[in-house]
């Protein structure tokens, strides 16, 4: 039975220059492979070793990127190995099949959000009223599904995020802070639901998962086994679960370690 491997991308498998976490001597830094270019500039990386591991993993398991990126943002990523047949984007709002969003899945998600959560406009308006321009750099909406801010983390007032989370929670929304981005996401909008749909369609068996943020918690809890790095929201909050291993590595080294763990767990010879 095919193993399904679902992994977050940013700060789990791929890393911006600011998130690489290279702390050793420069001459001992790992060789890096750029996997994303934005506006003509390199943006995201993994180690060359990780690139080889990911290509090998794609031959042994059904690999599914599971990201909060929109389909357009995901489209900039060029991962090693064959293009994944399935990908989860917009935190589960889109299920891509051979790079194309599945309209039926998207319609199902929208119907559930309309039935269970406060509308996006209400959340967006609240953010516009309460987010101080002194520390807010951008207001963004992702595919009319959720909202996020680009902020100066060091200037965020103490307690503001907790107040926002309490307000949002009463309306069926959650809050996550990842790097300089603060997300407000409807609680039913989950990566795990979309990954379960992929497993149903493909008949895949065990599910392995990895992620670093609170938006990955549902995916990790739904998996048979999971891994999280030593950085990110989950690590900072001390989050843990019985089937989830907290790794000691941080930064791009954690991405390499996660891929080794996936391969060890999948086992067996490469497919085909």
C-alpha positions in Angstrom: 0.0 0.0 0.0 1.4 3.4 -1.0 2.4 5.7 1.8 1.2 9.3 1.6 3.7 12.0 2.7 2.2 15.4 3.3 4.5 18.2 4.2 4.3 21.9 4.8 6.8 23.8 2.6 8.0 27.2 4.0 10.2 26.8 7.1 9.7 23.0 6.9 11.2 21.9 3.7 12.2 25.1 1.9 13.7 28.2 3.5 14.2 31.9 2.7 17.6 33.4 3.2 16.5 34.9 6.5 15.2 31.5 7.7 18.2 29.3 6.7 19.6 29.3 10.3 23.2 28.8 9.2 25.2 29.2 12.4 28.5 27.5 11.7 31.5 28.7 9.9 30.8 29.9 6.3 33.3 27.4 4.8 31.2 24.6 6.3 27.9 25.8 5.2 25.9 23.3 3.1 25.6 23.8 -0.7 22.1 25.2 -1.4 19.7 24.8 -4.3 17.3 27.6 -5.1 13.8 26.4 -5.7 11.9 29.7 -6.0 12.5 32.9 -7.8 10.3 36.0 -7.2 10.5 39.1 -9.3 13.8 38.0 -10.7 15.4 37.3 -7.4 16.2 34.0 -5.6 13.8 33.5 -2.7 13.7 30.0 -1.3 16.2 27.2 -0.9 16.9 23.7 0.4 20.2 21.9 0.7 21.5 20.0 -2.3 21.4 16.9 0.0 17.8 17.6 0.8 17.1 17.9 -2.9 18.4 14.4 -3.6 16.4 13.0 -0.6 13.2 14.7 -1.9 13.6 13.2 -5.4 14.1 9.8 -3.8 11.1 10.2 -1.6 8.9 11.0 -4.6 9.8 7.6 -6.0 8.9 5.7 -2.9 5.7 7.5 -1.7 2.9 9.7 -2.8 4.4 13.1 -1.9 1.8 15.9 -1.4 3.0 19.5 -0.6 0.6 21.0 1.9 1.0 24.8 2.1 -0.7 28.0 3.1 0.5 29.5 -0.2 -2.1 30.3 -2.8 -1.9 28.3 -6.0 -0.1 31.2 -7.7 2.5 31.4 -4.9 2.9 27.6 -5.0 3.4 27.8 -8.7 6.7 29.6 -8.2 8.2 26.6 -6.3 10.2 24.2 -8.4 10.9 21.2 -6.2 13.4 18.4 -7.2 11.9 15.3 -8.7 8.7 14.8 -10.7 6.0 17.4 -10.2 3.7 16.2 -7.4 0.4 14.8 -8.8 -1.5 16.4 -5.9 -0.9 19.6 -3.9 -2.8 21.3 -1.1 -2.8 25.1 -1.3 -4.4 28.0 0.6 -4.3 25.9 3.8 -6.8 23.4 2.2 -8.9 25.8 0.2 -7.5 24.4 -3.0 -6.7 20.9 -4.0 -4.5 20.8 -7.1 -4.5 17.8 -9.4 -1.6 17.9 -11.9 -1.2 21.6 -11.1 -4.9 22.5 -11.7 -7.3 23.5 -8.9 -10.2 21.0 -8.4 -13.4 23.2 -8.6 -15.6 20.7 -6.8 -13.3 20.6 -3.8 -13.1 24.4 -3.7 -16.9 24.7 -3.8 -17.2 22.2 -1.0 -14.8 24.2 1.1 -16.5 27.5 0.4 -19.9 26.0 1.4 -18.5 24.8 4.7 -16.9 28.2 5.5 -20.1 30.0 4.7 -22.1 27.7 7.1 -19.6 27.7 10.0 -17.6 30.9 10.2 -18.0 34.7 10.2 -17.5 36.1 6.8 -14.0 37.2 5.6 -15.2 40.8 5.2 -15.9 41.0 9.0 -12.4 39.7 9.9 -10.7 41.9 7.3 -12.5 45.0 8.6 -11.5 44.2 12.2 -7.8 43.9 11.1 -8.0 47.2 9.3 -9.4 48.9 12.4 -7.1 47.4 15.0 -3.7 46.8 13.2 -1.6 49.9 13.8 0.1 51.3 10.7 3.2 51.8 12.9 3.9 48.1 12.8 1.7 46.8 9.9 3.4 46.9 6.5 0.8 45.1 4.3 -2.8 43.9 4.4 -3.5 41.0 2.2 -6.4 38.6 1.3 -5.5 35.1 -0.1 -8.0 33.9 -2.7 -10.9 35.3 -0.8 -10.4 32.6 1.8 -8.4 34.1 4.6 -6.5 37.3 5.5 -3.0 38.0 6.6 -0.8 41.0 7.6 2.9 41.6 7.0 4.1 43.0 10.3 7.2 44.2 12.2 7.4 41.5 14.8 9.5 43.5 17.2 6.9 46.3 17.3 3.8 44.2 17.9 2.2 45.3 21.2 2.2 42.8 24.0 -1.1 41.0 24.1 -2.4 42.2 20.8 -2.2 38.8 19.1 -3.9 37.1 22.1 -6.7 39.6 21.9 -7.1 39.1 18.2 -7.1 35.3 18.7 -9.8 35.5 21.3 -11.9 37.8 19.1 -11.4 35.5 16.0 -12.1 32.3 18.0 -15.6 33.5 18.9 -16.2 33.8 15.1 -14.8 30.4 14.1 -11.4 31.7 13.0 -7.9 31.1 14.2 -4.7 33.2 14.3 -1.1 32.1 13.4 2.1 34.1 13.4 4.8 32.9 11.1 7.9 35.0 10.6 6.6 38.5 9.6 3.2 37.2 8.6 0.2 37.1 10.8 -2.6 34.9 9.5 -6.3 34.9 10.3 -7.8 31.7 8.9 -11.2 30.0 9.3 -10.9 27.0 11.5 -12.6 24.6 9.1 -10.0 25.6 6.4 -7.5 22.8 7.1 -4.7 21.0 5.4 -5.8 17.7 7.0 -9.2 17.7 5.3 -7.6 18.1 1.8 -5.0 15.5 2.6 -7.7 13.0 3.6 -9.4 13.7 0.3 -6.1 12.8 -1.5 -5.8 9.6 0.5 -9.4 8.7 -0.4 -8.9 9.3 -4.1 -5.6 7.5 -4.3 -6.2 4.7 -1.9 -3.0 5.5 -0.1 -2.5 3.9 3.3 -0.4 5.3 6.1 0.0 9.1 6.2 3.2 10.9 7.3 3.4 14.6 7.9 5.6 17.5 8.9 5.1 21.1 9.7 6.3 24.0 11.9 3.3 26.3 12.6 -0.1 26.2 14.3 -1.7 25.9 10.9 0.1 22.5 10.6 -1.1 21.1 13.9 -4.3 19.6 12.4 -2.2 17.9 9.7 0.2 16.5 12.2 -2.6 15.2 14.5 -4.3 13.5 11.6 -1.2 11.7 10.4 0.0 8.3 11.5 3.4 9.8 12.2 4.6 13.4 12.2 7.7 15.5 12.7 8.3 19.2 13.6 11.5 21.2 13.6 13.0 23.0 16.6 11.9 26.4 15.2 8.5 27.8 14.5 5.2 28.3 16.4 4.8 24.7 17.5 8.3 24.6 19.0 8.0 28.0 20.6 4.7 27.0 22.3 6.0 23.6 23.3 3.3 21.9 21.3 3.6 18.1 21.2 1.5 15.1 20.4 2.0 11.3 21.0 2.7 10.5 17.3 4.7 13.6 16.5 8.5 13.7 17.0 10.1 17.1 17.9 13.4 17.2 16.1 16.5 19.1 17.5 17.5 20.7 14.2 16.6 24.3 13.2 16.6 26.1 9.9 17.5 24.4 6.6 19.1 21.5 8.5 15.7 20.6 9.8 14.4 20.3 6.3 17.1 17.8 5.5 16.4 15.8 8.7 12.7 15.7 8.0 13.3 14.2 4.6 15.6 11.6 6.1 12.9 10.7 8.6 10.3 10.4 5.9 12.5 8.0 3.9 13.3 5.9 7.0 9.6 5.6 7.8 8.6 4.8 4.2 11.3 2.2 3.8 11.4 -0.3 0.9 12.9 0.1 -2.6 12.2 3.1 -4.8 9.1 2.7 -6.9 9.1 1.8 -10.6 
